[in-house]
Amino acid sequence: YKIGYLYELGLGVRQDYEKAFEYYQRAIEYNWSGNPNYRLGVCHENGTGVPVNMGKAISYYKKAAEYNEPEAFYKLGDCYHKGKGVPQSHITAKYYYDKAADKEFPEGQYMSAYYYENGLACKADLTEATSLYYAAALQGYEPAFEAMKRMYDADPYSKEVFEWFVASNESLIVESHLEETSIHEVKNCVFNTADVLVNIHPVIDLCRVEWHLFVMSITISEEVP
């Protein structure tokens, strides 16, 4: 399997999709777990080393999903979301996106959030959408950052949105207004309740400080009795 992966990406060897495909098949013959099935699915979907065949791609993705491969869950969700090789089904797509999200796969978290945001195959739930977008953003998945900006516009006072705002800016509030808002109040706002945020939100807009100093202040405040 690993040799096939090297040939597919051209890492240390000349890129050769046909050899990659061959080694992935050998891995399956030796009862390697789910990943070779996933890679064979990708080969059939993208036409790398073999002609494009979405039927075979989906079949391999499903085999990989039996081994709980998060990438396979996501790919199956994508196929059903787009109607790619299968009849479009938002219900089935959400099922697989949720499975990928449960495995903390960022693309799966993002698409599961998208379904909650837009009420696709489920009741719209912006709180759940924000939580999942936030989880994907924490893993550096860039589309999730744009989604968090949308969530900020929709509800700037939610706990997840505020945590994202803090974590995604190298600087945060304090300056002269810090004395009006204790670190304890800010900590409660970030980690416990969004209610306090209504009072300190203007502070966020007016003041900035390095994030690591903010974290340090929280740590110190928790250590002081």
Beta strands, then each sheet from edge to edge (+ up, - down):
end
